[in-house]
Structures are given as structure tokens and as C-alpha cells.
Amino acid sequence: MPTSLRFDEHLAALEAAGSRLVDLAVDAGMDAEVPTCPAWTVDALVAHQTMVHRWATAQVRGDDADAVPDQTTIRSTVADLPGYFREGHGALLGALRAAPPDLGAMTFLNDAPAPRQFWARRQAHETTIHMVDALAARLGRLPSTDEAGVDVTLAVDGIDELLRGFFTRGRSKLYDGTEYTLAVTPGDVDRRWIVHVAERLTVEPGDPPVDADAVEATISGSAAQLYLALWNRGAEAEVAGPSDVLDQWAATQHVRWS
């Protein structure tokens, strides 16, 4: 199942997350540290996200994505980063709304939906996670799940994209020579993911039942708690089984710009 949300639902999530991100960034101050991304201050966070929005817009419009300035250039040359962010965020929303349903564009994740839906989905989650980073900067600490306010349906969709889209690509960094199986089980929706950790991570699609005898660890919590935990932005998920599973996840499972 490539996505569980409609195109308009992803657009609404992208619009809300972008607006909240920039407002939180302004409240925090451009020099504030970002606890969830220790190498960044808020100006770096905003520069990164507005670069990604412009890059995604170029993909949707069929423009030259290589012409988009990198985040270092944006950070050092743009005097009004919040205004520049709002401009790029609005342009991305406009490009997606104007794109035809049969848009031809590059996609880069496994089990991806059609390009227009892919870009709306990817940017909805990209922007939501970095909104949480801006919230962390505003608070000066890791936010709670309630403070982050991620909708349950968006969280479910994002868990699916992360597990089946990102982490099934290439060799698994979670694999340390011992194969095992873990279950990701939100308690507030009827969804399950069975993750087989080996040289290549595989995830059973759909909603397989969880056989307690067949899994070595279970990560549980609300869908929003799991979404933030698996993106390494939350600490409220729980583990049954080896207690270091989430520590290993946090140490090895990262999505980085490349």
C-alpha cells in the first residue's frame, strides 16, 4: 500500500507543518540551538528546509534542480530567512496543486506512489519532522508527542513511508551480523509492521498479525509516538524484548540529505 492518505490530505499536512515550522523558528530565534539536530541552529534548519522545498518544486515543475542554491549558500546570503522560507513553501504548494494527476517526475523511495502523490507525501513528512525540530528549538528540549500534535492518520502514513520506503533501500545499518524480527505496533490504530532485520531490511506489507513467538522485540505506543520515535524525534515509545533496540535504531537509522 504506497500511501494511506489522499493527495489533498498530504497537501493540507504540508501547508500546516510549513506554516507552524516558520512561526516556531521565528519565536525561537535564528541563533537558537536545535536539540533534535545538535549540529544545527535554527537558521540552518530553516535554510535546509527551504532548500528542500525549492528542490522538490523543481522536480514537480520539471525545472533544473541543480540550479537550486544549497543550504549553506541560503544561510549565508539570505537576509530574511523566514520570508524566503514562506516564499518557497508557497511555491511548492502551488506547484503541487497545478501538477496533473499523471505528472511525470523522479521518485526515489521503494513502494512509491505515482509522482504527484509521492512529492506531496514526501514533503508533508519532511516538513512535519522539521517542524518538530523547530518546536524543540522553541522549547529548548525534546517535545512531547502531545506538544508535537501529529495527527494519527499522518503518523501511520509516515511510519509506512519510513519503514517501507526509506529503510528497505540498500544494506541495513541496523544489521550487526545477527538476524532478528521486530514488530512495530501502534496501540491506537489497527496497523502492524513486521520488520525483518538482515543484510537487507524487509518489511511485511499490510497488517500482518503479530505472533509473539516469531518476534524478538516489539516497539509499541501510539501511532504519533512511534512516528516520532522512529524518526529519532521522540522518547515515548516502549520496547518489549531487548531494551537496547531503540538505542540501536537511533544510532544507525538516519535519513540524511545526499
KEKE-3310 file (N, C-alpha, C; in steps of 0.2 Angstrom, whole numbers, plus 5000, padded with zeros to 4 digits):
npx = (5004:5005:5002:4992:4985:4975:4979:4975:4975:4988:4993:4987:4993:5006:5005:5001:5011:5022:5019:5018:5031:5039:5034:5037:5051:5054:5049:5058:5070:5084:5097:5095:5098:5096:5089:5086:5093:5108:5119:5114:5109:5094:5093:5100:5092:5080:5086:5090:5077:5070:5078:5076:5062:5062:5070:5061:5051:5056:5058:5045:5040:5048:5059:5077:5084:5097:5100:5095:5100:5112:5110:5119:5123:5111:5109:5120:5118:5105:5095:5082:5077:5065:5055:5060:5058:5044:5040:5046:5039:5026:5027:5030:5018:5010:5015:5012:4998:4995:5000:4998:4987:4994:5007:5024:5038:5054:5055:5061:5060:5057:5042:5034:5021:5012:5021:5015:5008:5018:5027:5020:5017:5030:5035:5026:5029:5043:5043:5034:5042:5053:5047:5044:5058:5059:5050:5057:5068:5061:5056:5068:5071:5067:5052:5036:5025:5011:5014:5019:5009:5005:4995:4985:4982:4991:5003:5003:5004:5016:5025:5024:5030:5043:5048:5045:5048:5060:5070:5071:5080:5095:5109:5106:5109:5105:5108:5119:5125:5118:5103:5086:5069:5057:5043:5032:5020:5007:4996:4984:4978:4973:4985:5000:5017:5029:5046:5060:5076:5090:5104:5098:5085:5068:5051:5035:5021:5005:4994:4999:4996:5003:5014:5019:5029:5037:5044:5058:5058:5046:5040:5031:5017:5007:5002:5007:5018:5026:5029:5037:5047:5053:5058:5068:5064:5057:5054:5045:5040:5038:5047:5046:5056:5073:5081:5089:5085:5079:5089:5099:5092:5092:5105:5109:5099:5096:5090:5097:5101:5107)
npy = (4994:5010:5023:5029:5041:5053:5064:5078:5078:5076:5088:5097:5094:5097:5111:5115:5111:5118:5131:5131:5128:5139:5149:5144:5144:5158:5162:5155:5160:5164:5160:5151:5135:5118:5105:5092:5091:5092:5098:5109:5126:5137:5144:5137:5125:5131:5136:5123:5117:5126:5125:5112:5112:5120:5113:5101:5108:5111:5098:5094:5104:5101:5109:5114:5106:5106:5120:5125:5134:5129:5124:5130:5141:5148:5150:5159:5170:5175:5187:5188:5175:5169:5175:5171:5157:5156:5160:5150:5139:5142:5142:5128:5122:5128:5123:5109:5109:5113:5103:5090:5075:5064:5067:5067:5063:5062:5049:5042:5033:5016:5006:5017:5029:5036:5050:5063:5061:5056:5066:5076:5068:5065:5078:5082:5074:5077:5090:5090:5083:5092:5103:5098:5099:5112:5116:5109:5118:5129:5126:5122:5109:5091:5089:5083:5070:5075:5089:5090:5086:5078:5072:5056:5049:5054:5051:5037:5035:5040:5032:5021:5025:5028:5015:5006:5013:5021:5013:5000:5001:4997:4991:4986:4996:4993:4980:4969:4957:4947:4940:4946:4948:4962:4969:4983:4991:5001:5007:5013:5012:5000:4994:4986:4983:4971:4969:4963:4961:4960:4958:4965:4975:4970:4973:4967:4970:4978:4972:4962:4949:4949:4937:4933:4923:4924:4935:4945:4957:4970:4986:4998:5009:5025:5029:5041:5043:5032:5036:5048:5043:5033:5042:5047:5058:5057:5051:5042:5030:5012:4997:4980:4966:4965:4978:4988:4990:5002:5011:5006:5008:5022:5025:5020:5021:5033:5047:5056:5071:5069)
npz = (5000:4994:5000:5013:5013:5005:4991:4993:5007:5010:5005:5014:5026:5023:5021:5033:5042:5037:5039:5053:5056:5052:5060:5073:5072:5071:5083:5091:5088:5077:5080:5090:5097:5091:5098:5094:5082:5084:5078:5072:5072:5072:5061:5052:5051:5045:5033:5027:5026:5017:5006:5003:5000:4988:4980:4978:4972:4960:4955:4953:4944:4933:4932:4932:4945:4949:4949:4961:4975:4988:5005:5013:5006:5005:5019:5022:5013:5012:5018:5025:5031:5036:5028:5015:5017:5018:5005:4997:5002:4999:4985:4982:4987:4977:4965:4967:4967:4955:4947:4935:4938:4932:4932:4927:4935:4944:4956:4972:4982:4989:4985:4980:4978:4964:4955:4957:4969:4977:4979:4986:4997:5002:5005:5014:5025:5027:5030:5042:5051:5052:5057:5070:5074:5074:5084:5095:5096:5100:5112:5119:5122:5119:5112:5119:5113:5113:5113:5100:5092:5081:5069:5070:5058:5049:5055:5054:5040:5039:5046:5038:5026:5030:5035:5025:5013:5015:5023:5017:5007:5000:5010:5026:5040:5053:5055:5063:5061:5066:5063:5065:5071:5072:5078:5074:5083:5084:5096:5094:5082:5069:5064:5058:5057:5052:5054:5047:5051:5043:5031:5021:5025:5027:5026:5030:5021:5023:5035:5045:5057:5073:5079:5094:5097:5086:5085:5090:5097:5101:5097:5103:5106:5104:5087:5084:5094:5090:5077:5079:5087:5078:5069:5077:5085:5096:5113:5119:5115:5118:5122:5121:5124:5119:5128:5122:5109:5103:5106:5097:5085:5085:5084:5072:5061:5051:5041:5029:5020:5003)
capx = (5000:5010:5000:4985:4981:4974:4983:4973:4977:4996:4994:4985:4998:5012:5004:5000:5018:5027:5017:5020:5038:5042:5032:5041:5058:5054:5049:5064:5076:5088:5103:5094:5101:5090:5091:5085:5098:5113:5124:5111:5105:5088:5094:5102:5086:5076:5089:5089:5070:5068:5081:5072:5056:5064:5072:5055:5047:5060:5056:5037:5039:5052:5065:5084:5085:5104:5101:5093:5106:5112:5108:5125:5123:5105:5110:5124:5116:5098:5094:5076:5076:5058:5052:5062:5055:5037:5040:5047:5034:5020:5029:5029:5011:5007:5017:5009:4991:4995:5003:4992:4987:4999:5014:5030:5044:5058:5054:5067:5059:5054:5035:5032:5015:5014:5025:5012:5007:5025:5030:5016:5018:5037:5036:5022:5033:5049:5041:5032:5048:5057:5043:5046:5064:5058:5047:5062:5072:5057:5056:5074:5071:5064:5045:5032:5020:5006:5016:5021:5002:5005:4988:4986:4982:4998:5008:5003:5006:5023:5028:5024:5035:5049:5050:5045:5051:5067:5074:5072:5084:5102:5111:5103:5113:5103:5110:5125:5128:5113:5096:5080:5062:5054:5036:5030:5013:5003:4990:4978:4975:4974:4990:5006:5023:5034:5052:5065:5082:5096:5108:5094:5079:5062:5045:5029:5016:4998:4993:5000:4996:5009:5015:5024:5034:5041:5047:5062:5056:5040:5040:5024:5015:5003:5005:5012:5024:5030:5032:5042:5052:5057:5062:5073:5062:5053:5056:5039:5038:5040:5050:5046:5062:5080:5080:5093:5083:5078:5096:5102:5089:5094:5112:5110:5094:5095:5088:5101:5102:5113)
capy = (5000:5015:5028:5028:5047:5056:5070:5084:5077:5077:5095:5100:5092:5101:5118:5116:5110:5123:5137:5131:5127:5145:5153:5142:5146:5165:5163:5153:5165:5161:5158:5145:5128:5113:5099:5086:5091:5096:5102:5115:5131:5137:5147:5131:5121:5135:5136:5117:5115:5130:5122:5106:5114:5123:5107:5097:5112:5110:5091:5094:5108:5099:5113:5111:5105:5108:5127:5127:5135:5124:5127:5134:5147:5151:5153:5164:5175:5177:5191:5187:5168:5167:5177:5166:5151:5156:5161:5143:5134:5143:5140:5121:5121:5130:5118:5103:5110:5114:5097:5085:5068:5059:5070:5063:5066:5057:5047:5039:5028:5010:5006:5024:5031:5040:5056:5069:5059:5055:5073:5078:5064:5066:5084:5083:5071:5080:5097:5089:5081:5098:5107:5096:5101:5119:5115:5108:5124:5134:5123:5120:5102:5086:5089:5078:5069:5080:5095:5090:5087:5075:5068:5049:5046:5056:5047:5030:5035:5042:5026:5016:5028:5027:5008:5003:5017:5023:5008:4994:5003:4996:4987:4988:4998:4990:4973:4968:4950:4943:4942:4945:4951:4966:4972:4990:4990:5006:5004:5017:5010:4993:4993:4982:4982:4966:4971:4958:4964:4956:4962:4970:4975:4969:4974:4964:4975:4977:4972:4955:4948:4948:4931:4934:4919:4925:4942:4946:4964:4974:4993:5000:5016:5027:5030:5048:5041:5028:5041:5052:5038:5030:5047:5049:5064:5056:5046:5039:5023:5007:4991:4973:4962:4968:4985:4992:4991:5009:5014:5004:5011:5029:5026:5018:5023:5040:5049:5062:5074:5067)
capz = (5000:4994:5004:5016:5013:4999:4989:4997:5014:5011:5004:5020:5031:5021:5022:5041:5045:5035:5042:5060:5057:5052:5066:5079:5071:5072:5090:5095:5086:5072:5084:5095:5096:5089:5102:5090:5077:5088:5074:5069:5075:5069:5054:5047:5050:5040:5027:5025:5024:5012:5001:5000:4996:4981:4976:4977:4967:4953:4952:4951:4938:4928:4931:4934:4952:4951:4950:4967:4979:4993:5011:5016:5002:5008:5026:5022:5009:5013:5024:5028:5030:5037:5022:5010:5018:5016:4998:4994:5004:4995:4978:4982:4987:4971:4960:4968:4966:4947:4943:4933:4941:4928:4932:4926:4938:4948:4963:4975:4988:4987:4986:4980:4974:4957:4956:4961:4976:4980:4981:4991:5003:5005:5008:5020:5031:5028:5034:5048:5055:5054:5061:5077:5076:5076:5091:5100:5097:5104:5119:5122:5124:5115:5113:5120:5107:5113:5110:5093:5089:5074:5068:5069:5051:5046:5058:5051:5034:5039:5048:5032:5021:5033:5036:5018:5008:5016:5026:5013:5002:5002:5016:5033:5045:5059:5055:5066:5060:5069:5060:5070:5068:5077:5077:5076:5084:5087:5100:5093:5076:5068:5059:5061:5053:5054:5051:5047:5051:5040:5027:5019:5030:5024:5030:5028:5020:5025:5043:5047:5064:5077:5083:5099:5097:5080:5085:5096:5100:5099:5098:5104:5108:5099:5081:5084:5097:5085:5071:5082:5089:5073:5066:5082:5087:5102:5118:5122:5113:5123:5119:5124:5121:5121:5130:5118:5102:5101:5106:5091:5080:5085:5082:5065:5056:5049:5034:5028:5013:4999)
cpx = (5004:5009:4993:4982:4980:4979:4982:4975:4984:4997:4992:4990:5004:5011:5004:5007:5022:5025:5019:5027:5041:5040:5036:5048:5058:5054:5055:5070:5081:5094:5101:5096:5095:5092:5090:5090:5104:5118:5121:5109:5099:5089:5097:5096:5082:5079:5089:5082:5068:5072:5078:5066:5057:5066:5066:5051:5050:5058:5049:5036:5043:5058:5071:5085:5092:5105:5098:5099:5106:5111:5113:5124:5117:5106:5115:5123:5109:5097:5088:5074:5069:5054:5053:5059:5048:5036:5041:5042:5028:5021:5028:5022:5008:5009:5013:5001:4990:4997:4997:4993:4993:5005:5019:5036:5048:5055:5060:5066:5056:5046:5032:5026:5017:5017:5021:5011:5013:5027:5026:5017:5025:5038:5032:5026:5039:5048:5038:5038:5052:5053:5044:5053:5063:5055:5052:5066:5068:5057:5062:5075:5067:5056:5041:5027:5014:5008:5017:5014:5002:4999:4990:4987:4989:5003:5009:5006:5014:5028:5029:5029:5042:5052:5050:5048:5058:5072:5075:5077:5091:5103:5108:5109:5111:5106:5117:5128:5123:5106:5091:5074:5060:5047:5035:5023:5010:4997:4983:4975:4977:4979:4996:5011:5028:5040:5057:5072:5087:5100:5104:5087:5073:5056:5039:5024:5009:4998:4993:4999:5002:5009:5021:5030:5039:5045:5052:5061:5050:5041:5033:5023:5009:5006:5009:5018:5028:5033:5038:5048:5057:5060:5067:5071:5058:5056:5051:5037:5041:5043:5049:5051:5068:5079:5084:5091:5082:5084:5099:5099:5091:5101:5113:5105:5093:5094:5092:5100:5108:5112)
cpy = (5006:5021:5027:5035:5049:5062:5076:5083:5078:5085:5099:5100:5096:5108:5119:5116:5115:5129:5137:5131:5134:5150:5151:5144:5154:5166:5160:5157:5161:5158:5152:5139:5123:5107:5093:5085:5095:5100:5108:5120:5133:5140:5141:5126:5125:5135:5129:5115:5119:5127:5116:5107:5116:5117:5103:5101:5111:5103:5091:5098:5106:5104:5110:5112:5107:5116:5129:5128:5131:5128:5131:5141:5151:5154:5159:5171:5178:5181:5190:5179:5166:5169:5172:5159:5151:5157:5154:5138:5136:5141:5132:5119:5122:5125:5111:5103:5110:5108:5093:5078:5063:5062:5065:5066:5060:5055:5043:5034:5021:5010:5013:5025:5035:5047:5061:5067:5058:5061:5076:5075:5065:5073:5086:5080:5075:5087:5096:5087:5087:5103:5105:5098:5109:5120:5114:5114:5129:5132:5123:5113:5097:5087:5083:5076:5074:5087:5096:5090:5084:5071:5061:5046:5048:5052:5040:5030:5036:5036:5021:5019:5027:5020:5005:5007:5019:5017:5002:4995:5001:4991:4990:4990:4995:4983:4973:4961:4945:4945:4941:4949:4956:4968:4979:4990:4996:5004:5008:5016:5003:4992:4990:4982:4976:4967:4966:4961:4958:4960:4967:4970:4975:4970:4971:4969:4973:4977:4965:4955:4947:4942:4932:4929:4920:4931:4942:4952:4967:4981:4995:5007:5018:5028:5036:5046:5037:5032:5045:5048:5036:5035:5050:5056:5063:5051:5043:5033:5018:5001:4985:4969:4966:4976:4990:4993:4998:5013:5012:5007:5019:5030:5024:5020:5030:5042:5056:5064:5071:5069)
cpz = (5000:4998:5007:5016:5006:4997:4993:5004:5015:5010:5010:5025:5029:5022:5029:5044:5043:5038:5050:5061:5057:5058:5072:5078:5073:5080:5094:5094:5082:5075:5089:5092:5094:5093:5098:5084:5080:5084:5071:5074:5070:5062:5049:5046:5045:5033:5023:5022:5018:5005:4998:4997:4989:4977:4974:4971:4960:4950:4949:4945:4932:4927:4933:4941:4954:4952:4957:4972:4985:5000:5014:5012:5004:5014:5026:5018:5009:5019:5028:5027:5031:5030:5016:5010:5016:5008:4995:4996:5000:4987:4977:4982:4980:4965:4961:4966:4958:4944:4941:4937:4938:4928:4931:4929:4942:4954:4966:4980:4985:4988:4985:4976:4968:4959:4960:4968:4980:4983:4986:4998:5006:5008:5014:5026:5032:5032:5041:5053:5057:5057:5069:5079:5078:5083:5096:5101:5101:5111:5123:5124:5119:5117:5115:5113:5107:5111:5103:5089:5082:5074:5067:5062:5047:5049:5055:5044:5034:5041:5042:5027:5024:5033:5029:5013:5009:5018:5023:5008:5004:5008:5022:5038:5052:5060:5058:5065:5062:5066:5066:5067:5074:5074:5079:5077:5087:5090:5099:5086:5074:5062:5062:5056:5056:5050:5052:5046:5048:5036:5024:5023:5025:5028:5027:5027:5023:5033:5045:5055:5067:5081:5088:5099:5091:5080:5091:5100:5097:5101:5098:5107:5104:5093:5081:5088:5093:5080:5073:5084:5084:5069:5071:5084:5094:5107:5122:5120:5118:5119:5124:5120:5123:5122:5125:5111:5099:5101:5099:5085:5079:5083:5075:5060:5056:5042:5033:5020:5010:4992)
residu = (MET:PRO:THR:SER:LEU:ARG:PHE:ASP:GLU:HIS:LEU:ALA:ALA:LEU:GLU:ALA:ALA:GLY:SER:ARG:LEU:VAL:ASP:LEU:ALA:VAL:ASP:ALA:GLY:MET:ASP:ALA:GLU:VAL:PRO:THR:CYS:PRO:ALA:TRP:THR:VAL:ASP:ALA:LEU:VAL:ALA:HIS:GLN:THR:MET:VAL:HIS:ARG:TRP:ALA:THR:ALA:GLN:VAL:ARG:GLY:ASP:ASP:ALA:ASP:ALA:VAL:PRO:ASP:GLN:THR:THR:ILE:ARG:SER:THR:VAL:ALA:ASP:LEU:PRO:GLY:TYR:PHE:ARG:GLU:GLY:HIS:GLY:ALA:LEU:LEU:GLY:ALA:LEU:ARG:ALA:ALA:PRO:PRO:ASP:LEU:GLY:ALA:MET:THR:PHE:LEU:ASN:ASP:ALA:PRO:ALA:PRO:ARG:GLN:PHE:TRP:ALA:ARG:ARG:GLN:ALA:HIS:GLU:THR:THR:ILE:HIS:MET:VAL:ASP:ALA:LEU:ALA:ALA:ARG:LEU:GLY:ARG:LEU:PRO:SER:THR:ASP:GLU:ALA:GLY:VAL:ASP:VAL:THR:LEU:ALA:VAL:ASP:GLY:ILE:ASP:GLU:LEU:LEU:ARG:GLY:PHE:PHE:THR:ARG:GLY:ARG:SER:LYS:LEU:TYR:ASP:GLY:THR:GLU:TYR:THR:LEU:ALA:VAL:THR:PRO:GLY:ASP:VAL:ASP:ARG:ARG:TRP:ILE:VAL:HIS:VAL:ALA:GLU:ARG:LEU:THR:VAL:GLU:PRO:GLY:ASP:PRO:PRO:VAL:ASP:ALA:ASP:ALA:VAL:GLU:ALA:THR:ILE:SER:GLY:SER:ALA:ALA:GLN:LEU:TYR:LEU:ALA:LEU:TRP:ASN:ARG:GLY:ALA:GLU:ALA:GLU:VAL:ALA:GLY:PRO:SER:ASP:VAL:LEU:ASP:GLN:TRP:ALA:ALA:THR:GLN:HIS:VAL:ARG:TRP:SER)
# end
